[in-house]
Amino acid sequence: MTPRRISVFGATGSIGANTLDLVRRDPEAYDVVALTGHANIADLAEAAVVLRADVAVTSDGDRLDDLRVALGGSGVEAAAGQGALLEAADRPADWVMSGIVGVAGLAPGLRALRHGGTLALANKESMVCAGPLMLADAARYGATLLPVDSEHSAIFQALVGEDRDAVEKVIVTGSGGGLRDWPVTRLPDATPADAGSHPNWDMGQRITIDSASMFNKAMELIEAHELFALPPERIETVIHPQSLVHALVQYVDGALMAHMGAPDMRHAIGYALHWPHRRPLPVDRLDLAAMARLDFHDPDPERYPAIGLAFDVMRAGALAGAVFNAAKEAALDRFLAGEIRFTDMARDVARVLDVAQGEGWLDADAPDLDMILQADRRARECLRDLPRT
């Protein structure tokens, strides 16, 4: 069997590392084209050498010499900078993991679609900021978009073989994050260390803090809206502390299809890697008797204002998603820098959305990549200039 040509963007992050774990277990099945990372040069070079990648790319243009040294004698090409990321995405591949965190993953993902292969989408910002553009380009080039967020993979799997018109609603679950048991009155005092510890998942600091604020879940709700073409009133979220039910689809006959599995990203990654087939995966199996109980409850809007903002964004459409994501990222930067409190993040994002709507720069017909990136820049500048009250 001819090996599949694959690339992994964001190879040193949580998604990328889990993807490479699966690839390393069957290396003869894959021909690795490109691996990309940012500051973790050692891990990027080690993976590129072991998997005999054609090229390894660091997005940090100042680290090219470090990468060349780490790859010395391996025969793996080294490259650095944003242009090199795009060049790597231009290299034909059958399957590409879009695992770069943030809006930085958007342009490489759009480039990768041009090959007409499969884009495994873990970069939720792509659909939040540019959902219609991603879907249009996938259709234009005959490419396949497969969701890798556990929630969207769960929805995708629950829809297999079903009539989409029979879907009444989808329910996206969320753990509630590391501060879910804190009194609401204590939340303003939460530090990055407090918010950066997750009870169920092993993720990076930024994603874990987004989980605590449920900005991560807000992004996933917008992504579900775009990816599955569902109106806001047919999308719900519930807090599910055990993180064993990843999403549910309710049909018009009252049937509720739930996707369950241990909290391990290799479930969704493996499904996308092997789709349309299922293959054995090295993940824990659930012991139903040992689970004892599954809990669900509605999110408290006072504790999680980001959820309400997500529905505002869905209803606004156009460039609202790009503005929301940029403001969220910039607000998190301010929180990490100690400039604002944990609860100020949602307040500041709402203020940026209000400014954007009031000044009329949310509206655009069929926004292209340049328009989306311009909205991203304006939102970051707007948040930077907000008074720190």
VENLINTA-V827091 format. One record per residue. N is the residue number from 1. RES is the residue in one letter. PHI is phi in radians with two decimals (* if undefined). OMEGA is omega in whole degrees, 0 to 359 (999 if undefined). BURIAL is I if it has 24 or more other C-alpha atoms within 12 Angstrom, else O. Layout:
# VENLINTA-V827091
n=N res=RES phi=PHI omega=OMEGA burial=BURIAL
n=N res=RES phi=PHI omega=OMEGA burial=BURIAL
This chain:
# VENLINTA-V827091
n=1 res=M phi=* omega=180 burial=O
n=2 res=T phi=-1.23 omega=179 burial=O
n=3 res=P phi=-1.07 omega=176 burial=O
n=4 res=R phi=-1.39 omega=177 burial=I
n=5 res=R phi=-1.46 omega=184 burial=I
n=6 res=I phi=-2.27 omega=172 burial=I
n=7 res=S phi=-2.27 omega=179 burial=I
n=8 res=V phi=-2.22 omega=177 burial=I
n=9 res=F phi=-1.66 omega=189 burial=I
n=10 res=G phi=1.48 omega=188 burial=I
n=11 res=A phi=-1.21 omega=183 burial=I
n=12 res=T phi=-1.72 omega=176 burial=I
n=13 res=G phi=-1.45 omega=182 burial=I
n=14 res=S phi=-1.05 omega=180 burial=I
n=15 res=I phi=-1.12 omega=181 burial=I
n=16 res=G phi=-1.09 omega=180 burial=I
n=17 res=A phi=-1.10 omega=178 burial=I
n=18 res=N phi=-1.22 omega=176 burial=I
n=19 res=T phi=-1.12 omega=181 burial=I
n=20 res=L phi=-1.17 omega=175 burial=I
n=21 res=D phi=-1.04 omega=179 burial=I
n=22 res=L phi=-1.24 omega=180 burial=I
n=23 res=V phi=-1.13 omega=181 burial=I
n=24 res=R phi=-1.10 omega=181 burial=O
n=25 res=R phi=-1.33 omega=179 burial=O
n=26 res=D phi=-2.53 omega=190 burial=O
n=27 res=P phi=-1.12 omega=181 burial=O
n=28 res=E phi=-1.24 omega=181 burial=O
n=29 res=A phi=-1.45 omega=187 burial=O
n=30 res=Y phi=-2.31 omega=171 burial=I
n=31 res=D phi=-1.96 omega=187 burial=I
n=32 res=V phi=-1.43 omega=182 burial=I
n=33 res=V phi=-1.48 omega=185 burial=I
n=34 res=A phi=-2.45 omega=170 burial=I
n=35 res=L phi=-2.16 omega=179 burial=I
n=36 res=T phi=-2.23 omega=177 burial=I
n=37 res=G phi=-2.71 omega=180 burial=I
n=38 res=H phi=-2.18 omega=188 burial=I
n=39 res=A phi=-1.63 omega=185 burial=I
n=40 res=N phi=-1.48 omega=186 burial=I
n=41 res=I phi=-1.15 omega=183 burial=I
n=42 res=A phi=-1.08 omega=181 burial=O
n=43 res=D phi=-1.18 omega=179 burial=I
n=44 res=L phi=-1.08 omega=181 burial=I
n=45 res=A phi=-1.17 omega=180 burial=I
n=46 res=E phi=-1.06 omega=180 burial=I
n=47 res=A phi=-1.15 omega=181 burial=I
n=48 res=A phi=-1.10 omega=180 burial=I
n=49 res=V phi=-1.23 omega=182 burial=I
n=50 res=V phi=-1.08 omega=184 burial=I
n=51 res=L phi=-1.64 omega=176 burial=I
n=52 res=R phi=0.94 omega=179 burial=I
n=53 res=A phi=-1.18 omega=175 burial=I
n=54 res=D phi=-1.20 omega=184 burial=I
n=55 res=V phi=-2.55 omega=172 burial=I
n=56 res=A phi=-2.06 omega=185 burial=I
n=57 res=V phi=-2.22 omega=168 burial=I
n=58 res=T phi=-1.82 omega=180 burial=I
n=59 res=S phi=-1.28 omega=178 burial=I
n=60 res=D phi=-1.45 omega=183 burial=O
n=61 res=G phi=-1.09 omega=180 burial=O
n=62 res=D phi=-1.53 omega=186 burial=O
n=63 res=R phi=-1.89 omega=182 burial=I
n=64 res=L phi=-1.07 omega=181 burial=I
n=65 res=D phi=-1.10 omega=178 burial=O
n=66 res=D phi=-1.06 omega=181 burial=I
n=67 res=L phi=-1.19 omega=179 burial=I
n=68 res=R phi=-1.08 omega=179 burial=I
n=69 res=V phi=-1.10 omega=182 burial=O
n=70 res=A phi=-1.13 omega=180 burial=I
n=71 res=L phi=-1.65 omega=187 burial=I
n=72 res=G phi=-0.82 omega=177 burial=O
n=73 res=G phi=1.38 omega=184 burial=O
n=74 res=S phi=-1.48 omega=185 burial=O
n=75 res=G phi=1.50 omega=178 burial=O
n=76 res=V phi=-1.45 omega=179 burial=I
n=77 res=E phi=-1.22 omega=177 burial=I
n=78 res=A phi=-1.94 omega=178 burial=I
n=79 res=A phi=-2.62 omega=184 burial=I
n=80 res=A phi=-2.60 omega=176 burial=I
n=81 res=G phi=1.77 omega=182 burial=I
n=82 res=Q phi=-1.14 omega=177 burial=I
n=83 res=G phi=-1.08 omega=179 burial=O
n=84 res=A phi=-1.18 omega=176 burial=I
n=85 res=L phi=-1.06 omega=181 burial=I
n=86 res=L phi=-1.17 omega=178 burial=I
n=87 res=E phi=-1.11 omega=177 burial=I
n=88 res=A phi=-1.12 omega=179 burial=I
n=89 res=A phi=-1.20 omega=178 burial=I
n=90 res=D phi=-1.33 omega=179 burial=I
n=91 res=R phi=-1.33 omega=184 burial=I
n=92 res=P phi=-1.00 omega=176 burial=I
n=93 res=A phi=-2.58 omega=178 burial=I
n=94 res=D phi=-1.36 omega=186 burial=I
n=95 res=W phi=-2.54 omega=182 burial=I
n=96 res=V phi=-2.25 omega=173 burial=I
n=97 res=M phi=-1.56 omega=176 burial=I
n=98 res=S phi=-1.67 omega=186 burial=I
n=99 res=G phi=-2.03 omega=176 burial=I
n=100 res=I phi=-1.22 omega=181 burial=I
n=101 res=V phi=-1.48 omega=174 burial=I
n=102 res=G phi=1.62 omega=182 burial=I
n=103 res=V phi=-1.14 omega=178 burial=I
n=104 res=A phi=-1.07 omega=180 burial=I
n=105 res=G phi=-1.46 omega=186 burial=I
n=106 res=L phi=-1.19 omega=184 burial=I
n=107 res=A phi=-1.08 omega=177 burial=I
n=108 res=P phi=-1.06 omega=179 burial=I
n=109 res=G phi=-1.11 omega=178 burial=I
n=110 res=L phi=-1.11 omega=177 burial=I
n=111 res=R phi=-1.10 omega=184 burial=I
n=112 res=A phi=-1.13 omega=180 burial=I
n=113 res=L phi=-1.06 omega=185 burial=I
n=114 res=R phi=-1.13 omega=180 burial=I
n=115 res=H phi=-1.43 omega=178 burial=I
n=116 res=G phi=1.29 omega=179 burial=I
n=117 res=G phi=-1.63 omega=180 burial=I
n=118 res=T phi=-1.91 omega=173 burial=I
n=119 res=L phi=-1.89 omega=176 burial=I
n=120 res=A phi=-1.46 omega=194 burial=I
n=121 res=L phi=-1.75 omega=171 burial=I
n=122 res=A phi=-1.75 omega=179 burial=I
n=123 res=N phi=-1.42 omega=184 burial=I
n=124 res=K phi=-1.13 omega=179 burial=I
n=125 res=E phi=-1.06 omega=180 burial=I
n=126 res=S phi=-1.04 omega=181 burial=I
n=127 res=M phi=-1.39 omega=180 burial=I
n=128 res=V phi=-1.17 omega=183 burial=I
n=129 res=C phi=-1.49 omega=191 burial=I
n=130 res=A phi=-2.53 omega=183 burial=I
n=131 res=G phi=-0.94 omega=180 burial=I
n=132 res=P phi=-1.04 omega=179 burial=I
n=133 res=L phi=-1.17 omega=178 burial=I
n=134 res=M phi=-1.05 omega=182 burial=I
n=135 res=L phi=-1.17 omega=179 burial=I
n=136 res=A phi=-1.14 omega=180 burial=I
n=137 res=D phi=-1.21 omega=177 burial=I
n=138 res=A phi=-1.06 omega=179 burial=I
n=139 res=A phi=-1.17 omega=182 burial=O
n=140 res=R phi=-1.07 omega=184 burial=O
n=141 res=Y phi=-1.75 omega=180 burial=O
n=142 res=G phi=1.19 omega=181 burial=O
n=143 res=A phi=-1.58 omega=178 burial=I
n=144 res=T phi=-1.94 omega=174 burial=I
n=145 res=L phi=-1.75 omega=177 burial=I
n=146 res=L phi=-2.09 omega=181 burial=I
n=147 res=P phi=-1.28 omega=179 burial=I
n=148 res=V phi=-2.02 omega=169 burial=I
n=149 res=D phi=-0.92 omega=186 burial=I
n=150 res=S phi=-1.01 omega=182 burial=I
n=151 res=E phi=-1.18 omega=183 burial=I
n=152 res=H phi=-1.33 omega=172 burial=I
n=153 res=S phi=-1.08 omega=179 burial=I
n=154 res=A phi=-1.09 omega=178 burial=I
n=155 res=I phi=-1.09 omega=180 burial=I
n=156 res=F phi=-0.97 omega=182 burial=I
n=157 res=Q phi=-1.21 omega=179 burial=I
n=158 res=A phi=-1.26 omega=179 burial=I
n=159 res=L phi=-1.63 omega=183 burial=I
n=160 res=V phi=-1.03 omega=178 burial=O
n=161 res=G phi=1.38 omega=183 burial=O
n=162 res=E phi=-1.81 omega=175 burial=O
n=163 res=D phi=-1.40 omega=182 burial=O
n=164 res=R phi=-1.04 omega=180 burial=O
n=165 res=D phi=-1.22 omega=180 burial=O
n=166 res=A phi=-1.57 omega=180 burial=O
n=167 res=V phi=-1.39 omega=178 burial=I
n=168 res=E phi=-1.54 omega=177 burial=I
n=169 res=K phi=-2.91 omega=172 burial=I
n=170 res=V phi=-2.04 omega=181 burial=I
n=171 res=I phi=-2.16 omega=180 burial=I
n=172 res=V phi=-1.68 omega=181 burial=I
n=173 res=T phi=-1.61 omega=176 burial=I
n=174 res=G phi=-2.52 omega=183 burial=I
n=175 res=S phi=-1.24 omega=186 burial=I
n=176 res=G phi=1.65 omega=175 burial=I
n=177 res=G phi=1.34 omega=187 burial=I
n=178 res=G phi=-1.26 omega=181 burial=I
n=179 res=L phi=-1.91 omega=188 burial=I
n=180 res=R phi=-1.12 omega=181 burial=I
n=181 res=D phi=-1.74 omega=177 burial=O
n=182 res=W phi=-1.31 omega=170 burial=O
n=183 res=P phi=-1.05 omega=181 burial=O
n=184 res=V phi=-0.98 omega=182 burial=O
n=185 res=T phi=-1.15 omega=179 burial=O
n=186 res=R phi=-1.53 omega=188 burial=O
n=187 res=L phi=-1.02 omega=179 burial=I
n=188 res=P phi=-1.01 omega=183 burial=I
n=189 res=D phi=-1.60 omega=182 burial=O
n=190 res=A phi=-1.14 omega=178 burial=I
n=191 res=T phi=-1.65 omega=173 burial=I
n=192 res=P phi=-0.97 omega=178 burial=I
n=193 res=A phi=-1.17 omega=178 burial=O
n=194 res=D phi=-1.06 omega=185 burial=I
n=195 res=A phi=-1.35 omega=185 burial=I
n=196 res=G phi=-1.60 omega=178 burial=I
n=197 res=S phi=-2.04 omega=183 burial=I
n=198 res=H phi=-1.84 omega=183 burial=I
n=199 res=P phi=-1.28 omega=188 burial=I
n=200 res=N phi=-2.16 omega=188 burial=O
n=201 res=W phi=-1.98 omega=173 burial=I
n=202 res=D phi=-1.84 omega=185 burial=I
n=203 res=M phi=-2.27 omega=176 burial=I
n=204 res=G phi=-1.27 omega=185 burial=O
n=205 res=Q phi=-1.05 omega=185 burial=I
n=206 res=R phi=-1.12 omega=181 burial=I
n=207 res=I phi=-1.14 omega=181 burial=I
n=208 res=T phi=-1.17 omega=176 burial=I
n=209 res=I phi=-1.18 omega=175 burial=I
n=210 res=D phi=-1.07 omega=176 burial=I
n=211 res=S phi=-1.21 omega=180 burial=I
n=212 res=A phi=-1.12 omega=178 burial=I
n=213 res=S phi=-1.51 omega=187 burial=I
n=214 res=M phi=1.12 omega=169 burial=I
n=215 res=F phi=-1.13 omega=177 burial=I
n=216 res=N phi=-1.07 omega=179 burial=I
n=217 res=K phi=-1.21 omega=177 burial=I
n=218 res=A phi=-1.03 omega=177 burial=I
n=219 res=M phi=-1.07 omega=181 burial=I
n=220 res=E phi=-1.19 omega=176 burial=I
n=221 res=L phi=-1.15 omega=177 burial=I
n=222 res=I phi=-1.11 omega=179 burial=I
n=223 res=E phi=-1.08 omega=178 burial=I
n=224 res=A phi=-1.08 omega=177 burial=I
n=225 res=H phi=-1.00 omega=182 burial=I
n=226 res=E phi=-1.35 omega=188 burial=I
n=227 res=L phi=-1.19 omega=184 burial=I
n=228 res=F phi=-1.89 omega=177 burial=I
n=229 res=A phi=0.93 omega=181 burial=I
n=230 res=L phi=-1.90 omega=176 burial=I
n=231 res=P phi=-1.23 omega=183 burial=I
n=232 res=P phi=-0.96 omega=183 burial=I
n=233 res=E phi=-1.24 omega=178 burial=O
n=234 res=R phi=-1.91 omega=178 burial=I
n=235 res=I phi=-2.21 omega=179 burial=I
n=236 res=E phi=-2.34 omega=171 burial=I
n=237 res=T phi=-2.41 omega=176 burial=I
n=238 res=V phi=-2.35 omega=174 burial=I
n=239 res=I phi=-1.44 omega=180 burial=I
n=240 res=H phi=-2.35 omega=189 burial=I
n=241 res=P phi=-1.00 omega=184 burial=I
n=242 res=Q phi=-1.32 omega=181 burial=I
n=243 res=S phi=0.97 omega=179 burial=I
n=244 res=L phi=-1.83 omega=173 burial=I
n=245 res=V phi=-1.72 omega=188 burial=I
n=246 res=H phi=-1.55 omega=175 burial=I
n=247 res=A phi=-2.99 omega=178 burial=I
n=248 res=L phi=-2.40 omega=174 burial=I
n=249 res=V phi=-2.12 omega=177 burial=I
n=250 res=Q phi=-1.80 omega=182 burial=I
n=251 res=Y phi=-1.81 omega=186 burial=O
n=252 res=V phi=-1.14 omega=178 burial=O
n=253 res=D phi=-1.55 omega=179 burial=O
n=254 res=G phi=1.60 omega=179 burial=O
n=255 res=A phi=-1.19 omega=180 burial=O
n=256 res=L phi=-2.14 omega=180 burial=O
n=257 res=M phi=-1.67 omega=181 burial=I
n=258 res=A phi=-1.92 omega=173 burial=I
n=259 res=H phi=-1.76 omega=182 burial=I
n=260 res=M phi=-2.13 omega=176 burial=I
n=261 res=G phi=3.08 omega=177 burial=I
n=262 res=A phi=-1.06 omega=180 burial=I
n=263 res=P phi=-1.24 omega=183 burial=I
n=264 res=D phi=-2.53 omega=184 burial=I
n=265 res=M phi=-1.12 omega=180 burial=I
n=266 res=R phi=-1.19 omega=172 burial=I
n=267 res=H phi=-1.01 omega=185 burial=I
n=268 res=A phi=-1.20 omega=179 burial=I
n=269 res=I phi=-1.12 omega=181 burial=I
n=270 res=G phi=-1.11 omega=178 burial=I
n=271 res=Y phi=-1.08 omega=179 burial=I
n=272 res=A phi=-1.20 omega=182 burial=I
n=273 res=L phi=-1.16 omega=185 burial=I
n=274 res=H phi=-1.77 omega=182 burial=I
n=275 res=W phi=-0.88 omega=10 burial=I
n=276 res=P phi=-1.57 omega=180 burial=O
n=277 res=H phi=-1.83 omega=171 burial=O
n=278 res=R phi=-1.87 omega=179 burial=O
n=279 res=R phi=-2.25 omega=177 burial=O
n=280 res=P phi=-1.02 omega=179 burial=O
n=281 res=L phi=-2.22 omega=182 burial=I
n=282 res=P phi=-1.45 omega=182 burial=O
n=283 res=V phi=-2.10 omega=179 burial=O
n=284 res=D phi=-1.12 omega=174 burial=O
n=285 res=R phi=-1.67 omega=180 burial=O
n=286 res=L phi=-1.31 omega=173 burial=O
n=287 res=D phi=-1.78 omega=187 burial=O
n=288 res=L phi=-1.05 omega=180 burial=O
n=289 res=A phi=-1.16 omega=182 burial=O
n=290 res=A phi=-1.33 omega=182 burial=O
n=291 res=M phi=-1.15 omega=176 burial=O
n=292 res=A phi=1.22 omega=183 burial=O
n=293 res=R phi=-2.72 omega=173 burial=O
n=294 res=L phi=-2.23 omega=183 burial=O
n=295 res=D phi=-1.94 omega=177 burial=O
n=296 res=F phi=-2.48 omega=171 burial=O
n=297 res=H phi=-2.70 omega=181 burial=O
n=298 res=D phi=-1.19 omega=177 burial=O
n=299 res=P phi=-1.25 omega=178 burial=I
n=300 res=D phi=-1.32 omega=183 burial=O
n=301 res=P phi=-1.10 omega=177 burial=O
n=302 res=E phi=-1.28 omega=179 burial=O
n=303 res=R phi=-1.33 omega=186 burial=I
n=304 res=Y phi=-2.22 omega=181 burial=I
n=305 res=P phi=-1.13 omega=180 burial=I
n=306 res=A phi=-1.07 omega=181 burial=I
n=307 res=I phi=-1.12 omega=178 burial=I
n=308 res=G phi=-1.08 omega=178 burial=I
n=309 res=L phi=-1.11 omega=180 burial=I
n=310 res=A phi=-1.07 omega=179 burial=I
n=311 res=F phi=-1.22 omega=174 burial=I
n=312 res=D phi=-1.07 omega=180 burial=I
n=313 res=V phi=-1.13 omega=179 burial=I
n=314 res=M phi=-1.04 omega=181 burial=I
n=315 res=R phi=-1.23 omega=181 burial=O
n=316 res=A phi=-1.31 omega=180 burial=I
n=317 res=G phi=1.14 omega=179 burial=I
n=318 res=A phi=0.89 omega=185 burial=I
n=319 res=L phi=-1.65 omega=183 burial=I
n=320 res=A phi=-1.07 omega=180 burial=I
n=321 res=G phi=-1.12 omega=179 burial=I
n=322 res=A phi=-1.14 omega=179 burial=I
n=323 res=V phi=-1.17 omega=180 burial=I
n=324 res=F phi=-1.02 omega=182 burial=I
n=325 res=N phi=-1.11 omega=181 burial=I
n=326 res=A phi=-1.11 omega=180 burial=I
n=327 res=A phi=-1.14 omega=178 burial=I
n=328 res=K phi=-1.10 omega=180 burial=I
n=329 res=E phi=-1.12 omega=181 burial=I
n=330 res=A phi=-1.21 omega=177 burial=I
n=331 res=A phi=-1.15 omega=177 burial=I
n=332 res=L phi=-1.12 omega=176 burial=I
n=333 res=D phi=-1.01 omega=181 burial=I
n=334 res=R phi=-1.17 omega=178 burial=I
n=335 res=F phi=-1.15 omega=180 burial=I
n=336 res=L phi=-1.13 omega=180 burial=I
n=337 res=A phi=-1.44 omega=180 burial=O
n=338 res=G phi=1.38 omega=183 burial=O
n=339 res=E phi=-1.50 omega=180 burial=O
n=340 res=I phi=-2.37 omega=179 burial=I
n=341 res=R phi=-1.50 omega=180 burial=I
n=342 res=F phi=-0.95 omega=183 burial=I
n=343 res=T phi=-1.32 omega=179 burial=I
n=344 res=D phi=-1.31 omega=183 burial=I
n=345 res=M phi=-1.06 omega=180 burial=I
n=346 res=A phi=-1.13 omega=178 burial=I
n=347 res=R phi=-1.03 omega=183 burial=I
n=348 res=D phi=-1.23 omega=177 burial=I
n=349 res=V phi=-1.09 omega=178 burial=I
n=350 res=A phi=-1.07 omega=180 burial=I
n=351 res=R phi=-1.14 omega=179 burial=I
n=352 res=V phi=-1.15 omega=178 burial=I
n=353 res=L phi=-1.06 omega=179 burial=I
n=354 res=D phi=-1.12 omega=178 burial=I
n=355 res=V phi=-1.08 omega=182 burial=I
n=356 res=A phi=-1.07 omega=179 burial=I
n=357 res=Q phi=-1.19 omega=181 burial=I
n=358 res=G phi=-1.12 omega=181 burial=O
n=359 res=E phi=-1.59 omega=173 burial=O
n=360 res=G phi=1.39 omega=179 burial=O
n=361 res=W phi=-1.78 omega=169 burial=I
n=362 res=L phi=-1.51 omega=189 burial=I
n=363 res=D phi=-1.46 omega=175 burial=I
n=364 res=A phi=-2.94 omega=176 burial=O
n=365 res=D phi=-1.59 omega=178 burial=O
n=366 res=A phi=0.82 omega=182 burial=O
n=367 res=P phi=-1.07 omega=177 burial=I
n=368 res=D phi=-1.67 omega=185 burial=I
n=369 res=L phi=-1.08 omega=181 burial=I
n=370 res=D phi=-1.10 omega=180 burial=O
n=371 res=M phi=-1.14 omega=180 burial=I
n=372 res=I phi=-1.15 omega=180 burial=I
n=373 res=L phi=-1.20 omega=176 burial=I
n=374 res=Q phi=-1.16 omega=177 burial=O
n=375 res=A phi=-1.09 omega=177 burial=I
n=376 res=D phi=-1.04 omega=181 burial=I
n=377 res=R phi=-1.12 omega=181 burial=I
n=378 res=R phi=-1.10 omega=180 burial=I
n=379 res=A phi=-1.13 omega=179 burial=I
n=380 res=R phi=-1.16 omega=178 burial=I
n=381 res=E phi=-1.13 omega=180 burial=O
n=382 res=C phi=-1.08 omega=181 burial=I
n=383 res=L phi=-1.16 omega=179 burial=I
n=384 res=R phi=-1.04 omega=184 burial=I
n=385 res=D phi=-1.54 omega=179 burial=O
n=386 res=L phi=-1.14 omega=175 burial=I
n=387 res=P phi=-1.09 omega=181 burial=O
n=388 res=R phi=-1.58 omega=181 burial=O
n=389 res=T phi=-1.62 omega=999 burial=O
